[in-house]
Amino acid sequence: MQPDLRWQKCGEFADIVYEKAEGIARVTINRPHRRNAFTPDTVAELLKAFGDARDDATIGVVLLRGANPQHDGKFAFCAGGDQKIRGDKKGGYMGKDGVPRLNVLDLQRLIRSMPKVVIALVAGFAIGGGHVLHVICDLTIAADNAIFGQVGPKMGSFDGGFGSSYLARMVGQKKAREIWFLCRQYNAQEALAMGLVNKIFPADQLAASTYAYVRDLVDNVSPRSMAVIKRQQYDAPFQTLAENTRQANVEMARSFASDDFREGVAHFMEKRTPQFKGV
């Protein structure tokens, strides 16, 4: 399948672009000026798009990607939560309405539970919360310029649900702890070797190669079978992870009142070494 499909734009959004073509939905995080970092408003739009794709019987596969290229030439799938709007002592990231939210956890649960195959197309950085988003997708197709990694503990933050527990089931306990504790970055080949991604394609061929890959799913695989397989994988093994995510939501909201949280934001903005105190 060629990448020049006749994509039909679905709805008007500020932070994302939502399109459909030939049984495929494509969701693009469209904040390249912030390396596609998300805000509560971005996530609300993502929830709306994924909810529509879930309920559309003509859609079998959903693609999630970031708008590229960056204005500075640096590609990004998603750099996680936008640190510029991270609330202080308010339990979340601040949306335009001034209400603090952690609604990305709702998006994670939707992607894991929806009866459609969700594929992350990662070009450039998939970091922090953006790394979690690709992890929870069913498949990940990476460009050869992809970079993966976590920054949570360096920012006084964490992910106690899908982003850590499910990651450990994917790459093993030792590697998952390395990813979270050391906050190192890994290139596409390293990610492939540890089982973080399914395929790697040259960056300039990512679209064409992925669409050919997806065509097999849309044309030759029973949607009902895929839905049942995904439901069975989610309903039983992931009930504990879903509960972990709920608890993580509570703990993360509490952490926004901590000194380490404020220091995490401050050192990032001031571009200096953090001085965490463990409180």
Contacts in CASP RR format, 6 or more apart in sequence:
PFRMAT RR
TARGET T0000
AUTHOR 0000-0000-0000
METHOD contacts of the structure
MODEL  1
MQPDLRWQKCGEFADIVYEKAEGIARVTINRPHRRNAFTPDTVAELLKAF
GDARDDATIGVVLLRGANPQHDGKFAFCAGGDQKIRGDKKGGYMGKDGVP
RLNVLDLQRLIRSMPKVVIALVAGFAIGGGHVLHVICDLTIAADNAIFGQ
VGPKMGSFDGGFGSSYLARMVGQKKAREIWFLCRQYNAQEALAMGLVNKI
FPADQLAASTYAYVRDLVDNVSPRSMAVIKRQQYDAPFQTLAENTRQANV
EMARSFASDDFREGVAHFMEKRTPQFKGV
1 22 0 8 1.000
1 211 0 8 1.000
1 212 0 8 1.000
1 214 0 8 1.000
1 215 0 8 1.000
2 208 0 8 1.000
2 211 0 8 1.000
3 207 0 8 1.000
3 208 0 8 1.000
3 211 0 8 1.000
5 21 0 8 1.000
5 22 0 8 1.000
5 24 0 8 1.000
5 211 0 8 1.000
6 21 0 8 1.000
7 19 0 8 1.000
7 20 0 8 1.000
7 21 0 8 1.000
7 26 0 8 1.000
8 19 0 8 1.000
8 20 0 8 1.000
8 21 0 8 1.000
9 17 0 8 1.000
9 18 0 8 1.000
9 19 0 8 1.000
10 18 0 8 1.000
10 19 0 8 1.000
10 20 0 8 1.000
10 25 0 8 1.000
10 49 0 8 1.000
10 52 0 8 1.000
11 18 0 8 1.000
13 30 0 8 1.000
13 45 0 8 1.000
13 48 0 8 1.000
13 49 0 8 1.000
14 41 0 8 1.000
14 45 0 8 1.000
15 29 0 8 1.000
15 30 0 8 1.000
15 31 0 8 1.000
15 38 0 8 1.000
15 39 0 8 1.000
15 41 0 8 1.000
15 42 0 8 1.000
15 45 0 8 1.000
16 27 0 8 1.000
16 28 0 8 1.000
16 29 0 8 1.000
16 30 0 8 1.000
16 42 0 8 1.000
16 45 0 8 1.000
16 46 0 8 1.000
16 49 0 8 1.000
17 26 0 8 1.000
17 27 0 8 1.000
17 28 0 8 1.000
17 30 0 8 1.000
17 67 0 8 1.000
18 25 0 8 1.000
18 26 0 8 1.000
18 27 0 8 1.000
18 28 0 8 1.000
18 45 0 8 1.000
18 49 0 8 1.000
18 52 0 8 1.000
19 25 0 8 1.000
19 26 0 8 1.000
19 28 0 8 1.000
20 26 0 8 1.000
20 56 0 8 1.000
20 58 0 8 1.000
20 59 0 8 1.000
22 218 0 8 1.000
23 58 0 8 1.000
23 59 0 8 1.000
23 60 0 8 1.000
23 61 0 8 1.000
23 218 0 8 1.000
24 59 0 8 1.000
24 60 0 8 1.000
24 61 0 8 1.000
24 62 0 8 1.000
24 63 0 8 1.000
24 211 0 8 1.000
24 214 0 8 1.000
24 218 0 8 1.000
25 49 0 8 1.000
25 52 0 8 1.000
25 53 0 8 1.000
25 56 0 8 1.000
25 59 0 8 1.000
25 60 0 8 1.000
25 61 0 8 1.000
25 62 0 8 1.000
25 63 0 8 1.000
25 116 0 8 1.000
26 62 0 8 1.000
26 63 0 8 1.000
26 65 0 8 1.000
27 46 0 8 1.000
27 49 0 8 1.000
27 50 0 8 1.000
27 53 0 8 1.000
27 62 0 8 1.000
27 63 0 8 1.000
27 64 0 8 1.000
27 65 0 8 1.000
28 65 0 8 1.000
28 66 0 8 1.000
28 67 0 8 1.000
29 36 0 8 1.000
29 38 0 8 1.000
29 42 0 8 1.000
29 46 0 8 1.000
29 64 0 8 1.000
29 65 0 8 1.000
29 66 0 8 1.000
29 67 0 8 1.000
29 77 0 8 1.000
29 78 0 8 1.000
30 36 0 8 1.000
30 66 0 8 1.000
30 67 0 8 1.000
31 37 0 8 1.000
31 38 0 8 1.000
31 42 0 8 1.000
31 67 0 8 1.000
31 82 0 8 1.000
32 66 0 8 1.000
32 67 0 8 1.000
32 68 0 8 1.000
32 69 0 8 1.000
32 70 0 8 1.000
32 71 0 8 1.000
32 76 0 8 1.000
33 71 0 8 1.000
34 79 0 8 1.000
34 82 0 8 1.000
34 84 0 8 1.000
35 70 0 8 1.000
35 74 0 8 1.000
35 76 0 8 1.000
35 78 0 8 1.000
35 79 0 8 1.000
35 125 0 8 1.000
36 66 0 8 1.000
36 67 0 8 1.000
36 76 0 8 1.000
36 77 0 8 1.000
36 78 0 8 1.000
36 79 0 8 1.000
37 78 0 8 1.000
37 79 0 8 1.000
37 80 0 8 1.000
37 81 0 8 1.000
37 82 0 8 1.000
37 83 0 8 1.000
38 46 0 8 1.000
38 78 0 8 1.000
38 80 0 8 1.000
38 81 0 8 1.000
38 82 0 8 1.000
38 104 0 8 1.000
38 130 0 8 1.000
39 81 0 8 1.000
39 82 0 8 1.000
39 85 0 8 1.000
39 93 0 8 1.000
39 94 0 8 1.000
39 95 0 8 1.000
39 96 0 8 1.000
40 85 0 8 1.000
40 92 0 8 1.000
40 93 0 8 1.000
40 94 0 8 1.000
40 95 0 8 1.000
40 99 0 8 1.000
40 100 0 8 1.000
40 101 0 8 1.000
40 103 0 8 1.000
41 95 0 8 1.000
41 96 0 8 1.000
42 82 0 8 1.000
43 101 0 8 1.000
43 103 0 8 1.000
43 104 0 8 1.000
43 106 0 8 1.000
43 107 0 8 1.000
44 103 0 8 1.000
46 107 0 8 1.000
47 103 0 8 1.000
47 106 0 8 1.000
47 107 0 8 1.000
47 110 0 8 1.000
50 62 0 8 1.000
50 107 0 8 1.000
50 110 0 8 1.000
50 111 0 8 1.000
50 114 0 8 1.000
50 118 0 8 1.000
51 110 0 8 1.000
51 114 0 8 1.000
53 59 0 8 1.000
53 62 0 8 1.000
53 114 0 8 1.000
53 116 0 8 1.000
54 110 0 8 1.000
54 114 0 8 1.000
54 115 0 8 1.000
54 116 0 8 1.000
59 116 0 8 1.000
60 116 0 8 1.000
60 117 0 8 1.000
60 217 0 8 1.000
60 218 0 8 1.000
60 223 0 8 1.000
60 226 0 8 1.000
61 116 0 8 1.000
61 117 0 8 1.000
61 118 0 8 1.000
61 119 0 8 1.000
61 214 0 8 1.000
61 217 0 8 1.000
61 218 0 8 1.000
62 114 0 8 1.000
62 116 0 8 1.000
62 117 0 8 1.000
62 118 0 8 1.000
62 119 0 8 1.000
63 119 0 8 1.000
63 121 0 8 1.000
63 210 0 8 1.000
63 214 0 8 1.000
64 111 0 8 1.000
64 118 0 8 1.000
64 119 0 8 1.000
64 120 0 8 1.000
64 121 0 8 1.000
64 133 0 8 1.000
64 134 0 8 1.000
64 137 0 8 1.000
65 77 0 8 1.000
65 120 0 8 1.000
65 121 0 8 1.000
65 122 0 8 1.000
65 123 0 8 1.000
66 76 0 8 1.000
66 77 0 8 1.000
66 78 0 8 1.000
66 121 0 8 1.000
66 123 0 8 1.000
68 75 0 8 1.000
68 76 0 8 1.000
68 123 0 8 1.000
68 124 0 8 1.000
69 75 0 8 1.000
70 76 0 8 1.000
74 124 0 8 1.000
74 125 0 8 1.000
75 123 0 8 1.000
75 124 0 8 1.000
75 125 0 8 1.000
75 143 0 8 1.000
75 145 0 8 1.000
75 203 0 8 1.000
76 123 0 8 1.000
76 124 0 8 1.000
76 125 0 8 1.000
76 126 0 8 1.000
76 127 0 8 1.000
77 120 0 8 1.000
77 121 0 8 1.000
77 122 0 8 1.000
77 123 0 8 1.000
77 124 0 8 1.000
77 125 0 8 1.000
77 126 0 8 1.000
77 130 0 8 1.000
77 133 0 8 1.000
77 134 0 8 1.000
77 146 0 8 1.000
78 125 0 8 1.000
78 126 0 8 1.000
78 127 0 8 1.000
78 129 0 8 1.000
78 130 0 8 1.000
78 133 0 8 1.000
78 134 0 8 1.000
79 125 0 8 1.000
79 127 0 8 1.000
79 128 0 8 1.000
79 130 0 8 1.000
80 127 0 8 1.000
80 128 0 8 1.000
80 129 0 8 1.000
80 130 0 8 1.000
80 131 0 8 1.000
80 132 0 8 1.000
80 133 0 8 1.000
81 93 0 8 1.000
81 104 0 8 1.000
81 128 0 8 1.000
81 129 0 8 1.000
81 130 0 8 1.000
82 93 0 8 1.000
83 155 0 8 1.000
83 265 0 8 1.000
83 268 0 8 1.000
83 269 0 8 1.000
85 93 0 8 1.000
85 94 0 8 1.000
85 95 0 8 1.000
86 92 0 8 1.000
86 93 0 8 1.000
86 94 0 8 1.000
86 265 0 8 1.000
87 93 0 8 1.000
87 94 0 8 1.000
87 100 0 8 1.000
87 256 0 8 1.000
88 256 0 8 1.000
88 262 0 8 1.000
88 265 0 8 1.000
89 256 0 8 1.000
89 257 0 8 1.000
90 100 0 8 1.000
90 256 0 8 1.000
91 100 0 8 1.000
91 102 0 8 1.000
91 252 0 8 1.000
91 253 0 8 1.000
91 254 0 8 1.000
91 256 0 8 1.000
91 257 0 8 1.000
92 100 0 8 1.000
92 101 0 8 1.000
92 102 0 8 1.000
92 252 0 8 1.000
92 253 0 8 1.000
92 256 0 8 1.000
93 100 0 8 1.000
93 101 0 8 1.000
93 102 0 8 1.000
94 100 0 8 1.000
95 101 0 8 1.000
100 256 0 8 1.000
102 249 0 8 1.000
102 252 0 8 1.000
102 253 0 8 1.000
104 129 0 8 1.000
104 133 0 8 1.000
105 245 0 8 1.000
105 246 0 8 1.000
105 248 0 8 1.000
105 249 0 8 1.000
107 133 0 8 1.000
108 132 0 8 1.000
108 133 0 8 1.000
108 136 0 8 1.000
108 162 0 8 1.000
108 163 0 8 1.000
108 245 0 8 1.000
109 242 0 8 1.000
109 245 0 8 1.000
111 118 0 8 1.000
111 133 0 8 1.000
111 136 0 8 1.000
111 137 0 8 1.000
112 136 0 8 1.000
112 162 0 8 1.000
112 234 0 8 1.000
112 238 0 8 1.000
112 242 0 8 1.000
113 231 0 8 1.000
113 234 0 8 1.000
114 230 0 8 1.000
115 223 0 8 1.000
115 226 0 8 1.000
115 227 0 8 1.000
115 230 0 8 1.000
115 231 0 8 1.000
116 223 0 8 1.000
116 226 0 8 1.000
116 227 0 8 1.000
117 138 0 8 1.000
117 139 0 8 1.000
117 217 0 8 1.000
117 226 0 8 1.000
117 230 0 8 1.000
118 137 0 8 1.000
118 138 0 8 1.000
118 139 0 8 1.000
119 137 0 8 1.000
119 138 0 8 1.000
119 139 0 8 1.000
119 140 0 8 1.000
119 141 0 8 1.000
119 210 0 8 1.000
119 214 0 8 1.000
120 126 0 8 1.000
120 133 0 8 1.000
120 134 0 8 1.000
120 137 0 8 1.000
120 139 0 8 1.000
120 140 0 8 1.000
120 141 0 8 1.000
121 141 0 8 1.000
121 143 0 8 1.000
121 206 0 8 1.000
121 207 0 8 1.000
121 210 0 8 1.000
122 134 0 8 1.000
122 140 0 8 1.000
122 141 0 8 1.000
122 142 0 8 1.000
122 143 0 8 1.000
122 146 0 8 1.000
122 148 0 8 1.000
122 197 0 8 1.000
123 142 0 8 1.000
123 143 0 8 1.000
123 145 0 8 1.000
123 146 0 8 1.000
123 203 0 8 1.000
123 206 0 8 1.000
124 143 0 8 1.000
124 145 0 8 1.000
124 146 0 8 1.000
124 147 0 8 1.000
124 203 0 8 1.000
125 146 0 8 1.000
125 147 0 8 1.000
126 133 0 8 1.000
126 134 0 8 1.000
126 146 0 8 1.000
126 147 0 8 1.000
126 148 0 8 1.000
126 149 0 8 1.000
127 147 0 8 1.000
127 148 0 8 1.000
127 149 0 8 1.000
127 150 0 8 1.000
127 151 0 8 1.000
127 185 0 8 1.000
128 149 0 8 1.000
128 150 0 8 1.000
128 151 0 8 1.000
128 152 0 8 1.000
129 159 0 8 1.000
131 148 0 8 1.000
131 149 0 8 1.000
131 150 0 8 1.000
131 163 0 8 1.000
132 159 0 8 1.000
132 162 0 8 1.000
132 163 0 8 1.000
134 140 0 8 1.000
134 148 0 8 1.000
134 196 0 8 1.000
135 162 0 8 1.000
135 163 0 8 1.000
135 166 0 8 1.000
135 167 0 8 1.000
135 170 0 8 1.000
135 196 0 8 1.000
136 162 0 8 1.000
136 163 0 8 1.000
136 166 0 8 1.000
138 230 0 8 1.000
139 198 0 8 1.000
140 196 0 8 1.000
140 197 0 8 1.000
140 198 0 8 1.000
141 197 0 8 1.000
141 198 0 8 1.000
141 199 0 8 1.000
141 200 0 8 1.000
141 201 0 8 1.000
141 206 0 8 1.000
141 209 0 8 1.000
141 210 0 8 1.000
141 213 0 8 1.000
142 188 0 8 1.000
142 191 0 8 1.000
142 192 0 8 1.000
142 197 0 8 1.000
142 199 0 8 1.000
142 200 0 8 1.000
142 201 0 8 1.000
143 188 0 8 1.000
143 200 0 8 1.000
143 201 0 8 1.000
143 202 0 8 1.000
143 203 0 8 1.000
143 206 0 8 1.000
144 188 0 8 1.000
144 200 0 8 1.000
144 201 0 8 1.000
144 202 0 8 1.000
144 203 0 8 1.000
145 188 0 8 1.000
145 203 0 8 1.000
146 187 0 8 1.000
146 188 0 8 1.000
146 191 0 8 1.000
146 197 0 8 1.000
146 200 0 8 1.000
147 185 0 8 1.000
147 186 0 8 1.000
147 187 0 8 1.000
147 188 0 8 1.000
148 185 0 8 1.000
148 186 0 8 1.000
148 187 0 8 1.000
148 188 0 8 1.000
148 190 0 8 1.000
148 191 0 8 1.000
148 196 0 8 1.000
148 197 0 8 1.000
149 179 0 8 1.000
149 183 0 8 1.000
149 184 0 8 1.000
149 185 0 8 1.000
149 186 0 8 1.000
150 179 0 8 1.000
150 180 0 8 1.000
150 183 0 8 1.000
151 183 0 8 1.000
152 158 0 8 1.000
152 159 0 8 1.000
152 180 0 8 1.000
152 183 0 8 1.000
153 180 0 8 1.000
153 181 0 8 1.000
153 183 0 8 1.000
154 183 0 8 1.000
154 264 0 8 1.000
154 274 0 8 1.000
155 264 0 8 1.000
155 265 0 8 1.000
155 268 0 8 1.000
156 255 0 8 1.000
156 258 0 8 1.000
156 260 0 8 1.000
156 261 0 8 1.000
156 263 0 8 1.000
156 264 0 8 1.000
156 276 0 8 1.000
157 252 0 8 1.000
157 255 0 8 1.000
157 261 0 8 1.000
157 264 0 8 1.000
158 164 0 8 1.000
158 180 0 8 1.000
158 248 0 8 1.000
158 251 0 8 1.000
158 252 0 8 1.000
158 255 0 8 1.000
159 248 0 8 1.000
160 244 0 8 1.000
160 245 0 8 1.000
160 247 0 8 1.000
160 248 0 8 1.000
160 251 0 8 1.000
161 241 0 8 1.000
161 244 0 8 1.000
161 245 0 8 1.000
161 247 0 8 1.000
161 248 0 8 1.000
162 241 0 8 1.000
162 244 0 8 1.000
162 245 0 8 1.000
164 176 0 8 1.000
164 180 0 8 1.000
165 240 0 8 1.000
165 241 0 8 1.000
165 244 0 8 1.000
166 238 0 8 1.000
166 241 0 8 1.000
167 176 0 8 1.000
167 179 0 8 1.000
167 180 0 8 1.000
168 176 0 8 1.000
168 177 0 8 1.000
170 176 0 8 1.000
170 195 0 8 1.000
170 196 0 8 1.000
171 179 0 8 1.000
171 194 0 8 1.000
171 195 0 8 1.000
171 196 0 8 1.000
175 194 0 8 1.000
178 184 0 8 1.000
179 186 0 8 1.000
186 194 0 8 1.000
186 196 0 8 1.000
188 197 0 8 1.000
188 200 0 8 1.000
189 200 0 8 1.000
191 197 0 8 1.000
192 199 0 8 1.000
192 200 0 8 1.000
199 209 0 8 1.000
199 213 0 8 1.000
201 209 0 8 1.000
201 210 0 8 1.000
202 209 0 8 1.000
217 226 0 8 1.000
255 261 0 8 1.000
258 278 0 8 1.000
258 279 0 8 1.000
259 277 0 8 1.000
259 278 0 8 1.000
259 279 0 8 1.000
260 276 0 8 1.000
260 277 0 8 1.000
260 278 0 8 1.000
260 279 0 8 1.000
263 274 0 8 1.000
263 275 0 8 1.000
263 276 0 8 1.000
263 277 0 8 1.000
264 274 0 8 1.000
264 276 0 8 1.000
267 273 0 8 1.000
267 274 0 8 1.000
267 275 0 8 1.000
END
